[in-house]
Amino acid sequence: MYALNTSTMTIEGFTASSISVSNLHFVATIYDVRQEQKPDFSEYFRAPVLTTFTGVSTVTLIPAPGQNIFRKIERLQVYNADNVSHTVSMRYNNNNTTYFIAKQLMASTETFDLIKLRII
């Protein structure tokens, strides 16, 4: 399970090359819960996060949660809408200390599912 549990922790992404025609699409499914509430997420609804990669510039894919919020990430998905292949990187950024999560070469129109967790 990936989670953001401080107001300085984000997930960022970038590509190894410039975009040719179309930005790559990013979709995440998250839960936000106050840290003092029930931690099993059984009573909470999924919320989508939608953004795009803009090329070699680093973009924030999932913003930091607010104070006392625990953000659980159920799914990270990237779609290469460009007409060329791209190497996509995603990483945690915790107060400017980064930790890589994934690096994937994607062909045009390919979808990459980084995480697919289910709550039972």
URJO-V595079 format. One record per pair of residues at least 12 apart in sequence whose C-alpha atoms are under 6 Angstrom apart, sorted by the first residue. I is the first residue (numbers start at 1). GAP is how many residues later the second one is. D is the distance in Angstrom with one decimal. If there is no record, write none. Layout:
<<I/GAP/D> <I/GAP/D>>
This chain:
<<2/71/5.4> <3/68/5.5> <3/69/4.4> <3/70/5.6> <4/67/5.0> <5/65/4.7> <7/57/5.2> <7/58/5.3> <7/59/5.5> <7/60/5.9> <8/56/5.9> <8/86/5.6> <8/87/5.2> <9/55/5.1> <9/84/5.5> <9/85/4.3> <10/52/5.8> <10/53/5.1> <10/54/4.8> <10/82/5.8> <10/83/5.2> <11/50/5.6> <11/51/5.1> <11/80/5.6> <11/81/4.6> <11/82/6.0> <12/47/5.5> <12/48/4.4> <12/49/5.1> <12/78/5.6> <12/79/5.4> <13/45/5.6> <13/46/5.5> <13/76/5.5> <13/77/4.3> <14/41/6.0> <14/42/5.4> <14/43/6.0> <14/44/4.9> <14/74/6.0> <14/75/5.5> <15/40/5.1> <15/41/5.0> <15/72/5.5> <15/73/4.5> <16/40/5.7> <16/71/5.4> <17/39/5.7> <18/37/4.7> <18/38/5.8> <19/36/5.2> <21/61/5.6> <22/59/5.6> <22/60/4.5> <23/29/6.0> <23/30/5.7> <23/31/5.8> <24/28/5.5> <24/29/5.2> <24/55/5.7> <24/56/4.7> <24/57/5.2> <25/27/4.6> <25/53/5.6> <25/54/5.1> <26/24/5.9> <26/25/5.3> <26/26/5.4> <26/51/5.8> <26/52/4.6> <27/22/5.7> <27/23/4.9> <27/50/5.2> <28/20/5.6> <28/21/5.0> <28/47/5.3> <28/48/4.5> <29/18/5.6> <29/19/4.7> <29/45/5.4> <29/46/5.1> <30/16/5.7> <30/17/5.4> <30/42/5.6> <30/43/4.5> <30/44/5.7> <31/15/5.5> <31/40/5.6> <31/41/5.2> <32/38/5.8> <32/39/4.6> <33/36/5.6> <33/37/5.3> <34/34/5.8> <34/35/4.5> <35/33/5.5> <35/34/5.5> <35/35/5.7> <74/43/5.3> <75/40/4.7> <75/41/4.9> <76/38/5.3> <76/39/5.5> <77/35/5.6> <77/36/4.5> <77/37/6.0> <78/33/5.7> <78/34/5.2> <79/31/5.9> <79/32/4.4> <80/28/5.5> <80/29/5.0> <80/30/5.5> <81/28/5.4> <82/26/5.8> <83/25/5.2> <84/24/5.2> <85/21/5.5> <85/22/4.3> <85/23/5.3> <86/19/5.7> <86/20/5.3> <87/17/5.4> <87/18/4.1> <88/15/5.5> <88/16/5.3> <89/13/5.7> <89/14/4.3> <90/12/5.4>>
